[in-house]
Amino acid sequence: THAQANFSRPVTTNAYSLTPKLNLSSTDYALDNAADENRSIYSFGLDSKLFLEREASFFGTDLIQTLTPRLAYNFTPKKDQSALPSFDSADKNDSYEGLFSGQKFTGIDIINKANDFTFGLESDFMDEETGDTYLSLKSAQSFYGDAISPNGADRKYSDIALSADFDLNDFTFNNALQYDPETNK
């Protein structure tokens, strides 16, 4: 059984957004061939955004360009989970939103320790009259306070996650890239 409670309270103005969040979870394993195990753990996070915008023109269309620097902090204490089974957990890839989630694994079987900062930058190009977004660009990278990346390597930072979404009439084109600054790939 797994129970989880998430609490968050966004504070938003026209200039910024600040969202503290608290996650409490408890998992109990009733196993046939091994001793029953359990785990209770909490996580804390803080996600902040600063909203900047300017008027722009592109091919004769009046646009609003937004620029949103983003900073998040995630903390989860170290908890010995070596006796717990792992039925559904795997490394998450370093996608833009995945880096801001504070979780390095999918599923509920492994909850990683964290003391991480994630820095990101978002930019949207929107039609001034309709509000339609034509182009959305995002980039982010996490820095691990515990100097351990999800795959166990002694590395103080994640790959850089990049994404681009382009809307043209009824079609959306999107692309996501993951760049490893250590290997340049």
C-alpha positions as CSV (number, residue, x, y, z in Angstrom):
1,T,0.0,0.0,0.0
2,H,1.1,3.5,-0.7
3,A,-0.3,6.7,0.7
4,Q,0.9,10.1,-0.4
5,A,-0.2,13.7,0.5
6,N,1.0,16.7,-1.5
7,F,0.6,20.2,-0.2
8,S,1.4,23.3,-2.2
9,R,0.4,27.0,-2.1
10,P,1.3,29.1,-5.1
11,V,1.8,32.8,-4.5
12,T,1.6,34.6,-7.8
13,T,1.6,38.2,-9.0
14,N,2.1,39.7,-12.4
15,A,5.9,39.9,-11.7
16,Y,6.7,36.6,-10.0
17,S,5.5,33.2,-8.8
18,L,6.6,31.3,-5.7
19,T,5.4,27.8,-4.9
20,P,6.4,26.0,-1.8
21,K,5.4,22.3,-1.7
22,L,5.5,19.5,0.9
23,N,5.1,15.8,0.1
24,L,4.5,13.2,2.7
25,S,4.5,9.5,1.7
26,S,4.3,6.2,3.4
27,T,4.7,2.8,1.7
28,D,4.1,-0.7,3.2
29,Y,5.2,-3.9,1.4
30,A,3.5,-7.2,2.4
31,L,5.8,-9.7,0.6
32,D,5.2,-13.4,0.2
33,N,8.9,-14.6,0.2
34,A,10.5,-11.9,2.4
35,A,9.9,-9.9,5.5
36,D,7.4,-7.1,5.3
37,E,9.0,-3.7,4.9
38,N,7.8,-0.1,5.1
39,R,9.0,3.5,4.6
40,S,7.8,6.9,5.5
41,I,9.5,10.0,4.1
42,Y,8.9,13.7,3.4
43,S,10.1,16.0,0.6
44,F,10.2,19.8,0.5
45,G,10.5,22.0,-2.5
46,L,10.4,25.6,-3.5
47,D,9.8,26.7,-7.2
48,S,10.2,30.3,-8.2
49,K,9.7,32.2,-11.4
50,L,10.2,35.8,-12.5
51,F,8.0,37.1,-15.3
52,L,9.6,39.5,-17.8
53,E,8.1,40.5,-21.2
54,R,8.5,42.9,-24.1
55,E,6.8,43.7,-27.3
56,A,8.3,42.3,-30.5
57,S,7.5,42.1,-34.2
58,F,8.1,39.1,-36.4
59,F,7.1,39.0,-40.1
60,G,4.7,41.9,-39.5
61,T,3.0,40.2,-36.6
62,D,2.9,42.0,-33.3
63,L,4.1,39.6,-30.6
64,I,4.8,39.6,-26.9
65,Q,8.0,37.8,-25.9
66,T,8.2,36.5,-22.4
67,L,11.4,35.6,-20.6
68,T,11.0,33.6,-17.4
69,P,14.0,32.8,-15.3
70,R,13.2,29.8,-13.0
71,L,14.9,28.6,-9.8
72,A,13.8,25.5,-7.8
73,Y,15.1,23.9,-4.7
74,N,14.2,20.3,-3.6
75,F,15.1,18.5,-0.4
76,T,14.5,14.9,0.6
77,P,16.4,13.4,3.5
78,K,18.5,10.3,3.1
79,K,16.5,7.2,4.0
80,D,17.9,3.6,3.9
81,Q,15.7,1.8,1.4
82,S,18.1,-1.1,0.6
83,A,15.7,-3.7,2.0
84,L,12.8,-2.4,-0.1
85,P,11.9,-4.1,-3.4
86,S,12.0,-2.1,-6.6
87,F,9.1,-3.2,-8.8
88,D,8.4,-0.1,-10.8
89,S,11.3,2.4,-10.4
90,A,13.7,3.5,-13.1
91,D,15.9,6.5,-13.8
92,K,14.0,9.5,-15.2
93,N,15.6,11.1,-18.1
94,D,16.6,14.7,-17.7
95,S,13.6,16.4,-19.3
96,Y,12.8,20.0,-18.5
97,E,9.8,19.3,-16.2
98,G,11.5,16.2,-14.9
99,L,14.4,18.3,-13.6
100,F,12.0,20.6,-11.7
101,S,10.0,17.7,-10.2
102,G,12.7,16.9,-7.6
103,Q,12.4,13.2,-8.3
104,K,15.1,11.3,-10.1
105,F,13.2,8.0,-10.4
106,T,9.8,6.9,-11.8
107,G,7.4,4.9,-9.7
108,I,7.1,4.8,-5.9
109,D,9.7,2.2,-4.9
110,I,12.7,4.4,-4.8
111,I,12.5,7.9,-3.4
112,N,15.9,9.6,-3.8
113,K,17.6,11.8,-1.4
114,A,17.9,15.4,-2.7
115,N,19.5,18.6,-1.9
116,D,19.3,20.1,-5.4
117,F,19.0,23.4,-7.1
118,T,17.5,23.6,-10.6
119,F,18.0,26.6,-12.8
120,G,15.9,27.2,-15.9
121,L,15.0,29.7,-18.5
122,E,11.8,29.9,-20.5
123,S,10.8,32.1,-23.4
124,D,7.5,32.3,-25.3
125,F,6.5,34.2,-28.4
126,M,2.8,35.0,-28.3
127,D,0.4,36.8,-30.6
128,E,-0.4,40.2,-29.0
129,E,-4.1,40.1,-30.2
130,T,-5.1,36.4,-29.7
131,G,-2.7,35.2,-27.0
132,D,-1.7,32.2,-29.1
133,T,1.8,30.9,-28.4
134,Y,3.8,30.4,-31.6
135,L,7.2,29.4,-30.1
136,S,8.1,28.2,-26.7
137,L,11.8,27.6,-25.7
138,K,13.0,26.0,-22.5
139,S,16.3,25.1,-20.9
140,A,17.3,23.8,-17.5
141,Q,20.0,22.1,-15.5
142,S,20.1,20.7,-11.9
143,F,23.0,20.9,-9.5
144,Y,23.2,18.1,-6.9
145,G,24.1,19.2,-3.4
146,D,25.0,15.6,-2.5
147,A,27.2,15.3,-5.6
148,I,25.5,12.0,-6.6
149,S,23.5,11.8,-9.8
150,P,20.6,9.4,-10.2
151,N,22.7,6.8,-12.0
152,G,25.1,6.7,-9.0
153,A,28.0,8.6,-10.7
154,D,29.9,11.1,-8.7
155,R,28.7,14.1,-10.6
156,K,27.5,17.4,-9.3
157,Y,25.1,18.3,-12.1
158,S,22.6,16.9,-14.5
159,D,22.5,17.0,-18.3
160,I,21.1,20.2,-19.8
161,A,17.5,19.7,-20.9
162,L,16.3,21.8,-23.9
163,S,12.9,21.9,-25.5
164,A,11.3,23.8,-28.3
165,D,7.6,23.9,-29.3
166,F,6.5,25.6,-32.5
167,D,2.8,26.1,-33.4
168,L,1.7,26.8,-36.9
169,N,-2.0,26.9,-37.5
170,D,-3.4,23.5,-36.4
171,F,0.0,21.8,-36.2
172,T,2.5,21.7,-33.3
173,F,6.1,20.7,-33.8
174,N,8.1,19.9,-30.7
175,N,11.6,18.7,-30.0
176,A,13.5,17.9,-26.8
177,L,17.2,17.6,-26.4
178,Q,19.4,16.3,-23.6
179,Y,23.0,17.5,-23.7
180,D,25.8,16.1,-21.5
181,P,28.4,18.8,-20.9
182,E,30.9,16.2,-19.6
183,T,31.0,14.2,-22.8
184,N,29.8,17.0,-25.2
185,K,27.1,14.7,-26.5
